[in-house]
């Protein structure tokens, strides 16, 4: 089992926890989007987020786009019902 061992302040520990949660395979689209948004809100750049979560720029961009608060009603419904995991499809509905 991979593990990180070492000292970390509260901020670093929070970031590591977020990264670990984003990398879990059983998260919903909304949970992934919220996790990435949290990293961005903490001042992480797009490139830094890509490196942290080990995902491509397009993957991160699509999931960050799904985290904006002014998504339309139907987009929210798709995301909450987990009708699809295809972020591009969900964002087109908006």
Secondary structure as UniProt FT lines:
FT   HELIX           10..23
FT   TURN            25..26
FT   HELIX           29..41
FT   TURN            42..43
FT   HELIX           46..53
FT   HELIX           57..65
FT   TURN            66..67
FT   TURN            69..70
FT   HELIX           73..81
FT   HELIX           87..93
//
